[in-house]
Amino acid sequence: MNIYGDPADEEWFVGHYKATGQKLNMGKSCVWLKTLDDLPIDLIGEAIARSPGDSYIQIYETAKGIN
């Protein structure tokens, strides 16, 4: 997931997470949950699907100054 490296994806994720009605407890690169039942599995799946491998690599390389 590109949530940490892509501000647009982070904004999308935060907005959609809040729409679940659950409190978002998120650090720079992780989301903390108290129980597995708190996991919004459909949202996590959608966030992963929004981040194809090529996109993730491009964001990583840009952040590292590789390209």
Backbone as a ProteinNet text record, in pm:
[ID]
protein_1_A
[PRIMARY]
MNIYGDPADEEWFVGHYKATGQKLNMGKSCVWLKTLDDLPIDLIGEAIARSPGDSYIQIYETAKGIN
[TERTIARY]
85.3	0	89.3	51.1	129.7	84.5	15.8	-41.2	65.6	178.9	284.6	354.7	376.1	455.1	376.5	245.3	163.8	54.5	68.1	-30.4	-174.1	-192.9	-328.8	-388.3	-308.6	-357.2	-382.7	-298.3	-319.7	-451.3	-475.8	-600.7	-721.1	-711.4	-819.6	-844.7	-737	-749.9	-809.9	-758.6	-807.9	-956.7	-995.7	-1137	-1226.3	-1183.4	-1263.5	-1262.2	-1152.5	-1147.2	-1244	-1244	-1335.5	-1480.6	-1509.4	-1645.7	-1691.6	-1598.3	-1636.3	-1694.3	-1674.7	-1722.5	-1625.5	-1512.8	-1412.2	-1308.2	-1247.4	-1141.7	-1013.7	-952.9	-828.6	-710.6	-629	-505.9	-393.5	-330.8	-234.8	-105.2	5.2	136.9	183.7	314.1	368.6	350.8	364.2	356.8	276.2	190.3	109.8	-23.4	-117.7	-248.6	-261.2	-289.6	-301.7	-447.8	-471.1	-605	-601.4	-710.7	-716.5	-752.2	-840.7	-879.4	-888.3	-881.9	-894.5	-1031.4	-1132.2	-1266.3	-1271.9	-1175.4	-1170.2	-1114.5	-1062	-999.1	-1104.5	-1102.6	-1195.7	-1138.5	-1157.1	-1090.2	-1119.9	-1243	-1275.7	-1197.4	-1184.5	-1109.2	-960.9	-905.9	-764.9	-742	-831.5	-820.3	-827.1	-917.2	-929.4	-803.4	-748.2	-625.6	-509.3	-499.5	-393.4	-413.9	-537.1	-566.6	-536.7	-545.5	-515.9	-366.5	-285	-139.6	-71.9	-78.6	-7.9	142	210.1	353.2	434.6	406.9	481.7	466.3	345.3	319	398.1	399.3	472.7	621.9	676.2	819	851.4	765.9	788.9	789	694.5	688.3	810.9	851.7	970.2	1095.1	1113	1231.1	1233.1	1118.1	1110.9	1149.6	1097.8	1129.3	1278.2	1341	1483.3	1573.3	1513.1	1592.1	1660.6	1603.7	1663.1	1631.5	1516.5	1482.6	1451
-117.5	0	123.1	220.6	343.1	453.6	420.7	523	616.1	561.5	643.4	728.1	673.8	743	828.8	818.8	893.2	969.8	1102	1181.2	1163.7	1145.5	1126.9	995.6	889	761	769.4	842.7	859.3	932.2	1038	1114.3	1025.3	947	855.4	755.9	694.4	592.6	650.3	764	825.9	857.8	915	947.6	824.9	720.9	599.1	524.5	529.8	464.6	533.2	665.4	739	706.9	680.1	646.5	512.4	429	301.3	322.7	442.3	471	429.6	371.5	330.7	440.9	445.4	542.5	495	583.2	550	580.6	480.1	494.6	454.1	554.3	527.5	601	530.4	591.5	627.9	641.7	675.6	562.8	439.3	329.2	209.7	232.1	120.7	170.1	78	103.9	8.9	62.9	-18.9	-52	-176.6	-224.4	-293	-282.5	-349.1	-496.2	-526.8	-665.6	-689.3	-813.7	-848.8	-809	-809.7	-769.2	-622.3	-543	-401	-378.5	-483.1	-470.9	-451.4	-336.3	-316.1	-384.8	-516.3	-598.4	-553.2	-511.2	-465.7	-340.4	-249.2	-125.9	-156.2	-243.4	-280.5	-344.9	-433.6	-496.9	-396	-300.2	-196	-109.9	-78	3	-71.4	-200.1	-280	-286.2	-305.9	-314.1	-182.8	-70.5	60.1	81	-7.7	9.3	-103.5	-100.9	-205.2	-197.7	-307.7	-315	-207.6	-182.3	-80.1	57.7	87.5	216.1	227.8	120.7	121.1	141.9	72.5	85.7	227.7	287.1	424.5	522.2	508.8	596.9	575.6	450.9	419.7	482.4	463.4	517.1	669.7	731.4	877.4	924.9	856.9	894.8	879.1	779.2	753.7	832.8	904	981.3	894.8	778.7	684.7	723.2	782.2	818.8	964.7
0	0	0	-77.6	-91	3.9	107	194	250.1	289.8	348.2	243.1	125.6	24.3	-71.7	-71.7	-166.9	-92	-82.5	-7.5	-56.8	-186.6	-239	-188.8	-186.5	-134.2	15.8	86.4	230.7	256.6	182	198.1	167.5	60.3	23.6	136.9	187.8	291.5	419.2	463.1	586.9	574.2	461.7	440.8	442.1	373.8	368.4	502.2	573.8	704.8	800.4	799.5	887.5	854.9	727.6	686.5	743.5	790.9	852.3	991.8	1047.2	1181.7	1290.7	1252.1	1349.2	1365.2	1483.1	1508.5	1440.4	1362.3	1293.5	1384.2	1409.1	1486.5	1392.3	1330	1223.9	1250.8	1232.5	1239.9	1100.3	1084.3	953.2	852.7	898.5	802.2	852.8	951.8	1000.7	1056.2	1062.3	1121.2	1239.1	1355.9	1476.4	1502.4	1538.9	1570	1705.8	1780.6	1910.8	1895.5	1802.2	1778.3	1628.1	1590.4	1449.6	1395.2	1481.7	1439.6	1398.3	1442.8	1406.4	1265.9	1205	1073.8	964.5	895.6	784	658.9	651.8	551.4	408.5	380.7	245.2	209.5	303.6	279.6	260.5	341.6	327.5	191	151	20.1	-92.8	-80.9	-183.4	-188.3	-72.6	-68.4	-133.9	-109.1	-171.2	-321.8	-364.9	-508.1	-579.9	-508.4	-568.4	-589.2	-537.7	-541	-617.9	-750.8	-825.2	-799.1	-817.4	-788.9	-857.5	-984.8	-1058.8	-995.2	-949.3	-884.7	-754.7	-676.4	-550.4	-574.5	-672.2	-703.7	-747.1	-828.4	-874.3	-756.4	-666.2	-549.2	-460.7	-442	-362.1	-423.7	-554	-621.1	-617.8	-632.8	-624.9	-485.3	-382.9	-245	-214.8	-273.7	-251.2	-345.8	-442	-537.7	-641.9	-667.3	-762.4	-906.4	-931	-1069	-1082.1
[MASK]
+++++++++++++++++++++++++++++++++++++++++++++++++++++++++++++++++++

